[in-house]
Amino acid sequence: MLVLSRKNDEAVVVGGAAGFERMIKITVVGVKNGRVSLGFEADADVPVNRFEVWERICSETRQPLQDPEPIA
C-alpha cells in the first residue's frame, strides 16, 4: 500500500504514463472534522467505486473477489 500525505487542493495521479494510457486524478477537496473529501477525475468508461460497493458488484456478478493490485 502506498500512503501519501496531501493538503487541500493537492492531487495524486494514477496511470497516464507510458503503458498506462488511462489516468485517474485524485484531489483532496476538503478536510473537516477528521474527514477527507476526495475528488476523482477519470474517463467516463473507468469505473470508480468505494471498496464496499466494488465488493458487492463483484459478488452480484459472481466474479472472484480480488483486491486491486497494489501500486508499487
Distance bins in CASP14 RR format, pairs under 12 A and 6 or more apart:
PFRMAT RR
TARGET T0000
AUTHOR 0000-0000-0000
RMODE 2
METHOD distances of the structure
MODEL  1
1 67 0 0 0 0 0 1 0 0 0 0 0
1 68 0 0 0 0 0 1 0 0 0 0 0
1 69 0 0 0 0 0 1 0 0 0 0 0
1 70 1 0 1 0 0 0 0 0 0 0 0
1 71 0 0 0 0 1 0 0 0 0 0 0
1 72 0 0 0 0 0 1 0 0 0 0 0
2 12 0 0 0 0 1 0 0 0 0 0 0
2 14 0 0 0 0 1 0 0 0 0 0 0
2 26 0 0 0 0 0 1 0 0 0 0 0
2 69 0 0 0 0 0 1 0 0 0 0 0
2 70 1 0 0 1 0 0 0 0 0 0 0
2 71 1 0 1 0 0 0 0 0 0 0 0
2 72 1 0 0 1 0 0 0 0 0 0 0
3 12 0 0 0 0 0 1 0 0 0 0 0
3 70 0 0 0 0 0 1 0 0 0 0 0
3 71 0 0 0 0 0 1 0 0 0 0 0
4 10 0 0 0 0 1 0 0 0 0 0 0
4 11 0 0 0 0 0 1 0 0 0 0 0
4 12 1 0 1 0 0 0 0 0 0 0 0
4 13 0 0 0 0 0 1 0 0 0 0 0
4 14 0 0 0 0 0 1 0 0 0 0 0
4 26 0 0 0 0 1 0 0 0 0 0 0
4 28 0 0 0 0 0 1 0 0 0 0 0
4 36 0 0 0 0 0 1 0 0 0 0 0
4 38 0 0 0 0 0 1 0 0 0 0 0
4 71 0 0 0 0 0 1 0 0 0 0 0
5 12 0 0 0 0 0 1 0 0 0 0 0
5 28 0 0 0 0 1 0 0 0 0 0 0
5 31 0 0 0 0 0 1 0 0 0 0 0
5 36 0 0 0 0 0 1 0 0 0 0 0
6 12 1 0 0 1 0 0 0 0 0 0 0
6 13 0 0 0 0 0 1 0 0 0 0 0
6 25 0 0 0 0 0 1 0 0 0 0 0
6 26 0 0 0 0 1 0 0 0 0 0 0
6 27 0 0 0 0 1 0 0 0 0 0 0
6 28 1 0 1 0 0 0 0 0 0 0 0
6 29 0 0 0 0 0 1 0 0 0 0 0
6 30 0 0 0 0 0 1 0 0 0 0 0
6 31 0 0 0 0 1 0 0 0 0 0 0
6 36 0 0 0 0 1 0 0 0 0 0 0
6 37 0 0 0 0 0 1 0 0 0 0 0
6 38 0 0 0 0 1 0 0 0 0 0 0
6 39 0 0 0 0 0 1 0 0 0 0 0
7 27 0 0 0 0 0 1 0 0 0 0 0
7 28 1 0 0 1 0 0 0 0 0 0 0
7 29 0 0 0 0 0 1 0 0 0 0 0
7 30 0 0 0 0 1 0 0 0 0 0 0
7 31 0 0 0 0 1 0 0 0 0 0 0
7 36 0 0 0 0 0 1 0 0 0 0 0
8 27 0 0 0 0 1 0 0 0 0 0 0
8 28 1 0 1 0 0 0 0 0 0 0 0
8 29 1 0 0 1 0 0 0 0 0 0 0
8 30 1 0 1 0 0 0 0 0 0 0 0
8 31 1 0 0 1 0 0 0 0 0 0 0
8 32 0 0 0 0 0 1 0 0 0 0 0
8 36 0 0 0 0 1 0 0 0 0 0 0
8 37 0 0 0 0 1 0 0 0 0 0 0
8 38 0 0 0 0 0 1 0 0 0 0 0
8 39 0 0 0 0 0 1 0 0 0 0 0
9 27 1 0 0 1 0 0 0 0 0 0 0
9 28 1 0 0 1 0 0 0 0 0 0 0
9 29 1 0 0 1 0 0 0 0 0 0 0
9 30 0 0 0 0 1 0 0 0 0 0 0
9 31 0 0 0 0 0 1 0 0 0 0 0
9 37 0 0 0 0 0 1 0 0 0 0 0
9 38 0 0 0 0 0 1 0 0 0 0 0
9 39 0 0 0 0 0 1 0 0 0 0 0
10 25 0 0 0 0 0 1 0 0 0 0 0
10 26 0 0 0 0 1 0 0 0 0 0 0
10 27 1 0 0 1 0 0 0 0 0 0 0
10 28 1 0 1 0 0 0 0 0 0 0 0
10 29 0 0 0 0 0 1 0 0 0 0 0
10 30 0 0 0 0 0 1 0 0 0 0 0
10 31 0 0 0 0 0 1 0 0 0 0 0
10 36 0 0 0 0 0 1 0 0 0 0 0
10 38 0 0 0 0 0 1 0 0 0 0 0
10 39 0 0 0 0 0 1 0 0 0 0 0
11 23 0 0 0 0 0 1 0 0 0 0 0
11 24 0 0 0 0 0 1 0 0 0 0 0
11 25 1 0 1 0 0 0 0 0 0 0 0
11 26 1 0 0 1 0 0 0 0 0 0 0
11 27 1 0 1 0 0 0 0 0 0 0 0
11 28 1 0 0 1 0 0 0 0 0 0 0
11 29 0 0 0 0 1 0 0 0 0 0 0
11 38 0 0 0 0 1 0 0 0 0 0 0
11 39 0 0 0 0 1 0 0 0 0 0 0
11 40 0 0 0 0 0 1 0 0 0 0 0
11 41 0 0 0 0 1 0 0 0 0 0 0
12 23 0 0 0 0 0 1 0 0 0 0 0
12 24 0 0 0 0 1 0 0 0 0 0 0
12 25 1 0 0 1 0 0 0 0 0 0 0
12 26 1 0 1 0 0 0 0 0 0 0 0
12 27 1 0 0 1 0 0 0 0 0 0 0
12 28 0 0 0 0 1 0 0 0 0 0 0
12 38 0 0 0 0 1 0 0 0 0 0 0
12 39 0 0 0 0 0 1 0 0 0 0 0
12 40 0 0 0 0 0 1 0 0 0 0 0
12 41 0 0 0 0 0 1 0 0 0 0 0
12 71 0 0 0 0 1 0 0 0 0 0 0
13 20 0 0 0 0 1 0 0 0 0 0 0
13 22 0 0 0 0 0 1 0 0 0 0 0
13 23 1 0 1 0 0 0 0 0 0 0 0
13 24 1 0 0 1 0 0 0 0 0 0 0
13 25 1 0 1 0 0 0 0 0 0 0 0
13 26 1 0 0 1 0 0 0 0 0 0 0
13 27 0 0 0 0 1 0 0 0 0 0 0
13 40 0 0 0 0 0 1 0 0 0 0 0
13 41 0 0 0 0 1 0 0 0 0 0 0
13 42 0 0 0 0 0 1 0 0 0 0 0
13 71 0 0 0 0 0 1 0 0 0 0 0
14 20 0 0 0 0 1 0 0 0 0 0 0
14 22 0 0 0 0 1 0 0 0 0 0 0
14 23 1 0 0 1 0 0 0 0 0 0 0
14 24 1 0 1 0 0 0 0 0 0 0 0
14 25 1 0 0 1 0 0 0 0 0 0 0
14 26 1 0 0 1 0 0 0 0 0 0 0
14 40 0 0 0 0 1 0 0 0 0 0 0
14 41 0 0 0 0 0 1 0 0 0 0 0
14 42 0 0 0 0 1 0 0 0 0 0 0
14 46 0 0 0 0 0 1 0 0 0 0 0
14 48 0 0 0 0 0 1 0 0 0 0 0
14 68 0 0 0 0 0 1 0 0 0 0 0
14 69 0 0 0 0 0 1 0 0 0 0 0
14 70 0 0 0 0 0 1 0 0 0 0 0
14 71 1 0 0 1 0 0 0 0 0 0 0
14 72 0 0 0 0 0 1 0 0 0 0 0
15 21 0 0 0 0 1 0 0 0 0 0 0
15 22 1 0 0 1 0 0 0 0 0 0 0
15 23 1 0 1 0 0 0 0 0 0 0 0
15 24 1 0 0 1 0 0 0 0 0 0 0
15 25 0 0 0 0 1 0 0 0 0 0 0
15 26 0 0 0 0 0 1 0 0 0 0 0
15 42 0 0 0 0 0 1 0 0 0 0 0
15 43 0 0 0 0 0 1 0 0 0 0 0
15 46 0 0 0 0 0 1 0 0 0 0 0
15 71 0 0 0 0 1 0 0 0 0 0 0
16 22 1 0 0 1 0 0 0 0 0 0 0
16 23 1 1 0 0 0 0 0 0 0 0 0
16 24 0 0 0 0 1 0 0 0 0 0 0
16 25 0 0 0 0 1 0 0 0 0 0 0
16 41 0 0 0 0 0 1 0 0 0 0 0
16 42 0 0 0 0 0 1 0 0 0 0 0
16 43 0 0 0 0 0 1 0 0 0 0 0
16 46 0 0 0 0 0 1 0 0 0 0 0
17 23 0 0 0 0 1 0 0 0 0 0 0
20 46 0 0 0 0 0 1 0 0 0 0 0
20 71 0 0 0 0 0 1 0 0 0 0 0
21 43 0 0 0 0 1 0 0 0 0 0 0
21 46 0 0 0 0 0 1 0 0 0 0 0
22 41 0 0 0 0 0 1 0 0 0 0 0
22 42 1 0 0 1 0 0 0 0 0 0 0
22 43 1 0 1 0 0 0 0 0 0 0 0
22 44 0 0 0 0 0 1 0 0 0 0 0
22 45 0 0 0 0 1 0 0 0 0 0 0
22 46 1 0 1 0 0 0 0 0 0 0 0
22 47 0 0 0 0 0 1 0 0 0 0 0
22 48 0 0 0 0 0 1 0 0 0 0 0
23 40 0 0 0 0 0 1 0 0 0 0 0
23 41 0 0 0 0 1 0 0 0 0 0 0
23 42 1 0 0 1 0 0 0 0 0 0 0
23 43 1 0 0 1 0 0 0 0 0 0 0
23 46 0 0 0 0 1 0 0 0 0 0 0
24 38 0 0 0 0 0 1 0 0 0 0 0
24 39 0 0 0 0 0 1 0 0 0 0 0
24 40 1 0 0 1 0 0 0 0 0 0 0
24 41 1 0 0 1 0 0 0 0 0 0 0
24 42 1 0 1 0 0 0 0 0 0 0 0
24 43 0 0 0 0 1 0 0 0 0 0 0
24 46 1 0 0 1 0 0 0 0 0 0 0
24 47 0 0 0 0 0 1 0 0 0 0 0
24 48 1 0 0 1 0 0 0 0 0 0 0
24 68 0 0 0 0 0 1 0 0 0 0 0
24 71 0 0 0 0 0 1 0 0 0 0 0
25 38 0 0 0 0 0 1 0 0 0 0 0
25 39 0 0 0 0 1 0 0 0 0 0 0
25 40 1 0 0 1 0 0 0 0 0 0 0
25 41 1 0 1 0 0 0 0 0 0 0 0
25 42 1 0 0 1 0 0 0 0 0 0 0
25 43 0 0 0 0 0 1 0 0 0 0 0
25 46 0 0 0 0 0 1 0 0 0 0 0
25 48 0 0 0 0 0 1 0 0 0 0 0
26 36 0 0 0 0 0 1 0 0 0 0 0
26 37 0 0 0 0 0 1 0 0 0 0 0
26 38 1 0 1 0 0 0 0 0 0 0 0
26 39 1 0 0 1 0 0 0 0 0 0 0
26 40 1 0 1 0 0 0 0 0 0 0 0
26 41 1 0 0 1 0 0 0 0 0 0 0
26 42 0 0 0 0 1 0 0 0 0 0 0
26 48 0 0 0 0 1 0 0 0 0 0 0
26 71 0 0 0 0 0 1 0 0 0 0 0
27 36 0 0 0 0 0 1 0 0 0 0 0
27 37 0 0 0 0 1 0 0 0 0 0 0
27 38 1 0 0 1 0 0 0 0 0 0 0
27 39 1 0 1 0 0 0 0 0 0 0 0
27 40 0 0 0 0 1 0 0 0 0 0 0
27 41 1 0 0 1 0 0 0 0 0 0 0
27 42 0 0 0 0 0 1 0 0 0 0 0
28 35 0 0 0 0 0 1 0 0 0 0 0
28 36 1 0 0 1 0 0 0 0 0 0 0
28 37 1 0 0 1 0 0 0 0 0 0 0
28 38 1 0 0 1 0 0 0 0 0 0 0
28 39 1 0 0 1 0 0 0 0 0 0 0
28 40 0 0 0 0 0 1 0 0 0 0 0
29 35 0 0 0 0 0 1 0 0 0 0 0
29 36 0 0 0 0 1 0 0 0 0 0 0
29 37 1 0 1 0 0 0 0 0 0 0 0
29 38 1 0 0 1 0 0 0 0 0 0 0
29 39 1 0 1 0 0 0 0 0 0 0 0
29 40 0 0 0 0 0 1 0 0 0 0 0
29 41 0 0 0 0 0 1 0 0 0 0 0
30 36 1 0 0 1 0 0 0 0 0 0 0
30 37 1 0 1 0 0 0 0 0 0 0 0
30 38 0 0 0 0 1 0 0 0 0 0 0
30 39 0 0 0 0 1 0 0 0 0 0 0
31 37 1 0 0 1 0 0 0 0 0 0 0
31 38 0 0 0 0 0 1 0 0 0 0 0
38 48 0 0 0 0 0 1 0 0 0 0 0
38 50 0 0 0 0 0 1 0 0 0 0 0
39 48 0 0 0 0 1 0 0 0 0 0 0
40 46 0 0 0 0 1 0 0 0 0 0 0
40 47 0 0 0 0 0 1 0 0 0 0 0
40 48 1 0 1 0 0 0 0 0 0 0 0
40 49 0 0 0 0 0 1 0 0 0 0 0
40 50 0 0 0 0 0 1 0 0 0 0 0
41 48 0 0 0 0 1 0 0 0 0 0 0
42 48 1 0 1 0 0 0 0 0 0 0 0
42 49 0 0 0 0 0 1 0 0 0 0 0
47 53 0 0 0 0 1 0 0 0 0 0 0
47 54 1 0 0 1 0 0 0 0 0 0 0
47 57 0 0 0 0 1 0 0 0 0 0 0
47 58 0 0 0 0 0 1 0 0 0 0 0
47 68 0 0 0 0 0 1 0 0 0 0 0
48 54 0 0 0 0 1 0 0 0 0 0 0
48 68 0 0 0 0 0 1 0 0 0 0 0
49 55 0 0 0 0 1 0 0 0 0 0 0
49 56 0 0 0 0 1 0 0 0 0 0 0
49 57 1 0 0 1 0 0 0 0 0 0 0
49 58 0 0 0 0 0 1 0 0 0 0 0
49 68 0 0 0 0 0 1 0 0 0 0 0
50 56 0 0 0 0 1 0 0 0 0 0 0
50 57 0 0 0 0 0 1 0 0 0 0 0
51 57 0 0 0 0 0 1 0 0 0 0 0
51 58 0 0 0 0 0 1 0 0 0 0 0
51 65 0 0 0 0 0 1 0 0 0 0 0
51 67 0 0 0 0 1 0 0 0 0 0 0
51 68 0 0 0 0 1 0 0 0 0 0 0
52 58 0 0 0 0 0 1 0 0 0 0 0
52 59 0 0 0 0 0 1 0 0 0 0 0
52 65 0 0 0 0 0 1 0 0 0 0 0
53 59 0 0 0 0 0 1 0 0 0 0 0
53 60 0 0 0 0 0 1 0 0 0 0 0
54 60 0 0 0 0 0 1 0 0 0 0 0
54 61 0 0 0 0 0 1 0 0 0 0 0
54 63 0 0 0 0 0 1 0 0 0 0 0
54 65 0 0 0 0 1 0 0 0 0 0 0
54 66 0 0 0 0 0 1 0 0 0 0 0
54 67 0 0 0 0 1 0 0 0 0 0 0
54 68 0 0 0 0 1 0 0 0 0 0 0
55 61 0 0 0 0 0 1 0 0 0 0 0
55 63 0 0 0 0 0 1 0 0 0 0 0
55 64 0 0 0 0 0 1 0 0 0 0 0
55 65 1 0 0 1 0 0 0 0 0 0 0
55 66 0 0 0 0 0 1 0 0 0 0 0
55 67 0 0 0 0 1 0 0 0 0 0 0
55 68 0 0 0 0 0 1 0 0 0 0 0
56 63 0 0 0 0 0 1 0 0 0 0 0
56 65 0 0 0 0 0 1 0 0 0 0 0
57 63 0 0 0 0 1 0 0 0 0 0 0
57 65 0 0 0 0 0 1 0 0 0 0 0
58 64 1 0 0 1 0 0 0 0 0 0 0
58 65 1 0 1 0 0 0 0 0 0 0 0
58 66 0 0 0 0 1 0 0 0 0 0 0
58 67 0 0 0 0 0 1 0 0 0 0 0
58 68 0 0 0 0 0 1 0 0 0 0 0
59 65 1 0 0 1 0 0 0 0 0 0 0
END
